[in-house]
Amino acid sequence: MSAANSPRTDLRKVRSSLDLTSDKAAALALTPVSRETVDRLDRFVELLLEWQAKTNLVAPSTLPAVWTRHVSDSLQLLAIAPSAKTWVDLGSGGGFPGVVLACALAPAPGAHVVLIERNAKKAAFLREALRVTGAPGTVRPTDVTDVVDRLADPVDCITARALAPLNQLIAFAEPLMKRGAKALFLKGQDVDAELTEATKYWKINPRLHASRTGGHGWIVELDRIERRTAPTPIHGSRA
């Protein structure tokens, strides 16, 4: 394949042809933020588009709607936990929701987001994203199971997006939830089936929030959990 026809070249062409103005406006109408936060998010999205040419951070088909599909989808978590300042994001990937949350929380004293991502290239992207946006956070380039139960500082919220089935996410979050953290998990249209499966292993009282961005998305809010059986197997996660 010639350089002119490589996937990287094609992605650069797509990037140069993208007009995100209307998508950005729609996203900010759904989830309004300050001018300072918009500036940080602009820098983040620009970096994402730059790195997407060499590292698959999001599905290429979603790039024309990156603000509504990814940025606004992440920002909506803040309305559910408006007083939360310390967050842990499991399997942060392309920075959703972790980096977006950190950008929005930057003005808040004591705010901090821990981004857990074992993929080395994605972890490098996340570090660069925090640097260029000045957002408060740290990157832990390791498996979720290697770090969650070792976090010593208090955590207000733990979140994940497109990482693992709900019953497995609860197992990941258990050490922090035992210490009072709230869980906010972004799920898709199969949320009912995932909840049914999770209740085989956990006693939970979930609150479901319909996604502001549509697409049959849901946010599962959990405050307390209790095991029904032996620990849920958590091997094989990409986190």
C-alpha positions as CSV (number, residue, x, y, z in Angstrom):
1,M,0.0,0.0,0.0
2,S,1.4,3.4,-1.0
3,A,1.8,6.2,1.6
4,A,-0.8,8.2,-0.2
5,N,-3.4,5.5,0.3
6,S,-2.5,4.4,3.9
7,P,-5.1,4.4,6.6
8,R,-3.1,7.2,8.4
9,T,-3.3,9.4,5.3
10,D,-7.0,8.7,4.9
11,L,-7.6,9.7,8.6
12,R,-5.7,12.9,8.1
13,K,-7.9,13.7,5.1
14,V,-11.0,13.0,7.2
15,R,-9.6,15.2,10.0
16,S,-8.9,18.1,7.6
17,S,-12.4,17.8,6.2
18,L,-14.2,17.7,9.6
19,D,-16.4,20.6,10.5
20,L,-17.2,20.1,14.2
21,T,-18.9,23.5,14.7
22,S,-22.5,22.3,14.8
23,D,-21.7,19.1,16.7
24,K,-19.8,21.1,19.3
25,A,-22.7,23.6,19.6
26,A,-25.1,20.7,20.1
27,A,-23.0,19.1,22.7
28,L,-22.5,22.3,24.7
29,A,-26.3,22.9,24.6
30,L,-26.8,19.5,26.1
31,T,-24.1,19.9,28.8
32,P,-23.1,23.6,29.2
33,V,-19.7,24.4,30.8
34,S,-17.6,27.5,31.4
35,R,-15.6,29.2,28.7
36,E,-12.4,28.1,30.4
37,T,-13.6,24.5,30.3
38,V,-14.5,24.8,26.6
39,D,-11.0,26.0,25.9
40,R,-9.5,23.0,27.7
41,L,-11.9,20.7,25.8
42,D,-10.9,22.3,22.5
43,R,-7.3,21.5,23.2
44,F,-8.2,17.9,24.2
45,V,-10.3,17.3,21.0
46,E,-7.5,18.7,18.8
47,L,-5.0,16.4,20.5
48,L,-7.3,13.4,20.1
49,L,-7.7,14.0,16.4
50,E,-3.9,14.3,16.0
51,W,-3.2,11.1,17.9
52,Q,-6.1,9.2,16.3
53,A,-3.9,9.1,13.1
54,K,-1.4,6.8,14.9
55,T,-3.4,5.3,17.8
56,N,-7.0,4.1,17.6
57,L,-8.5,6.0,20.5
58,V,-12.2,6.1,19.3
59,A,-14.1,4.5,16.5
60,P,-13.2,6.5,13.4
61,S,-16.9,6.5,12.4
62,T,-17.7,8.6,15.5
63,L,-15.2,11.4,14.7
64,P,-17.7,13.7,13.0
65,A,-19.8,13.6,16.3
66,V,-16.9,13.5,18.7
67,W,-18.4,16.3,20.8
68,T,-21.8,14.8,21.2
69,R,-20.9,11.1,21.2
70,H,-17.9,11.4,23.5
71,V,-17.4,14.8,25.2
72,S,-21.0,15.5,26.1
73,D,-21.6,11.9,27.0
74,S,-18.8,12.3,29.6
75,L,-19.8,15.7,30.9
76,Q,-23.3,14.5,31.8
77,L,-21.9,12.6,34.7
78,L,-21.2,15.8,36.6
79,A,-24.9,16.6,36.9
80,I,-25.5,13.3,38.8
81,A,-22.6,13.9,41.2
82,P,-22.2,17.7,41.3
83,S,-20.3,17.7,44.5
84,A,-17.8,15.0,43.6
85,K,-14.2,16.2,43.2
86,T,-12.1,13.0,43.2
87,W,-12.8,10.5,40.5
88,V,-11.3,7.2,39.4
89,D,-11.8,6.3,35.7
90,L,-11.4,2.6,34.9
91,G,-10.0,1.8,31.5
92,S,-9.7,5.4,30.4
93,G,-8.8,4.6,26.8
94,G,-9.2,7.8,24.7
95,G,-9.9,9.9,27.8
96,F,-13.7,9.4,28.1
97,P,-15.0,10.2,30.6
98,G,-11.8,10.7,32.6
99,V,-10.0,13.5,30.8
100,V,-13.2,15.3,30.0
101,L,-14.2,15.2,33.7
102,A,-10.7,16.5,34.7
103,C,-11.1,19.4,32.2
104,A,-14.4,20.4,33.7
105,L,-13.2,20.0,37.3
106,A,-10.0,22.0,36.9
107,P,-11.3,25.1,38.7
108,A,-12.5,23.2,41.7
109,P,-10.0,23.2,44.6
110,G,-8.8,19.7,45.4
111,A,-10.3,18.1,42.3
112,H,-8.4,15.1,40.8
113,V,-9.1,12.3,38.4
114,V,-7.1,9.0,38.4
115,L,-7.0,7.5,34.9
116,I,-6.3,3.8,34.8
117,E,-5.2,2.4,31.5
118,R,-2.9,-0.5,30.9
119,N,-2.4,0.1,27.1
120,A,1.0,1.9,26.9
121,K,0.1,4.0,23.8
122,K,-3.2,5.1,25.3
123,A,-1.6,5.9,28.7
124,A,0.9,8.1,26.9
125,F,-1.9,9.9,25.1
126,L,-3.7,10.4,28.5
127,R,-0.6,11.9,30.0
128,E,-0.2,14.3,27.1
129,A,-3.9,15.2,27.3
130,L,-3.5,16.2,31.0
131,R,-0.4,18.2,30.2
132,V,-1.8,20.2,27.3
133,T,-5.1,20.9,29.0
134,G,-3.7,21.6,32.5
135,A,-6.4,19.3,33.9
136,P,-5.9,17.8,37.4
137,G,-5.2,14.1,37.1
138,T,-2.7,11.2,37.1
139,V,-2.3,8.2,34.8
140,R,-1.8,4.7,36.2
141,P,-0.5,2.6,33.3
142,T,-1.5,-0.8,34.8
143,D,-4.4,-3.2,35.2
144,V,-7.4,-2.1,37.2
145,T,-7.0,-5.0,39.6
146,D,-3.4,-3.9,40.3
147,V,-4.3,-0.4,41.5
148,V,-7.9,0.0,42.7
149,D,-7.6,-1.6,46.1
150,R,-4.2,0.3,46.6
151,L,-5.6,3.8,46.2
152,A,-5.1,5.4,49.6
153,D,-6.8,8.7,49.1
154,P,-10.6,9.1,49.5
155,V,-12.6,8.8,46.2
156,D,-16.0,10.3,45.6
157,C,-16.9,8.6,42.3
158,I,-15.7,5.7,40.2
159,T,-16.7,5.4,36.6
160,A,-16.1,3.4,33.4
161,R,-17.3,3.5,29.8
162,A,-17.2,0.6,27.3
163,L,-14.9,-1.4,29.5
164,A,-16.6,-4.6,30.8
165,P,-20.0,-6.1,31.7
166,L,-21.7,-4.6,34.7
167,N,-21.1,-7.5,37.1
168,Q,-17.4,-7.2,36.4
169,L,-17.3,-3.5,36.8
170,I,-18.9,-3.8,40.2
171,A,-16.2,-6.3,41.2
172,F,-13.5,-3.8,40.1
173,A,-15.2,-1.0,42.0
174,E,-15.9,-2.9,45.2
175,P,-12.8,-1.8,47.2
176,L,-13.6,1.8,46.6
177,M,-17.3,1.5,47.1
178,K,-16.7,-0.1,50.4
179,R,-15.0,3.1,51.4
180,G,-18.0,5.3,50.3
181,A,-17.4,5.9,46.6
182,K,-20.4,6.2,44.2
183,A,-20.2,4.3,41.0
184,L,-21.4,5.8,37.7
185,F,-21.2,3.4,34.8
186,L,-22.0,4.4,31.2
187,K,-23.8,1.5,29.5
188,G,-25.7,0.9,26.2
189,Q,-29.0,-0.5,25.1
190,D,-28.3,-3.9,26.7
191,V,-28.4,-2.4,30.2
192,D,-31.4,-4.4,31.3
193,A,-29.7,-7.7,30.4
194,E,-26.5,-6.6,32.2
195,L,-28.5,-5.6,35.3
196,T,-30.2,-9.0,35.3
197,E,-26.8,-10.8,35.2
198,A,-25.3,-8.5,37.8
199,T,-28.1,-9.3,40.3
200,K,-27.0,-12.9,40.2
201,Y,-23.8,-11.9,42.0
202,W,-24.6,-8.6,43.8
203,K,-27.3,-7.1,45.9
204,I,-27.8,-3.7,44.3
205,N,-30.3,-0.9,44.1
206,P,-29.4,0.8,40.9
207,R,-30.7,4.2,39.7
208,L,-30.9,4.5,35.9
209,H,-30.4,7.8,34.1
210,A,-31.2,8.1,30.4
211,S,-28.3,9.5,28.5
212,R,-28.7,13.1,27.4
213,T,-27.0,12.3,24.2
214,G,-29.5,9.7,23.1
215,G,-28.5,6.5,21.3
216,H,-30.2,4.3,23.8
217,G,-27.4,5.0,26.3
218,W,-27.8,4.8,30.1
219,I,-25.9,5.7,33.3
220,V,-26.1,3.1,36.1
221,E,-25.7,4.8,39.4
222,L,-24.8,2.7,42.4
223,D,-24.2,3.7,46.0
224,R,-24.1,0.4,47.9
225,I,-23.3,-3.1,46.8
226,E,-23.2,-6.5,48.6
227,R,-21.9,-9.8,47.3
228,R,-24.3,-12.7,46.9
229,T,-21.7,-15.3,46.0
230,A,-18.0,-15.9,45.7
231,P,-16.0,-13.1,44.0
232,T,-16.8,-12.5,40.4
233,P,-14.0,-13.6,38.1
234,I,-12.3,-10.6,36.7
235,H,-9.7,-12.1,34.4
236,G,-9.4,-11.1,30.8
237,S,-10.5,-7.4,31.1
238,R,-8.8,-4.9,28.8
239,A,-8.5,-2.5,31.7
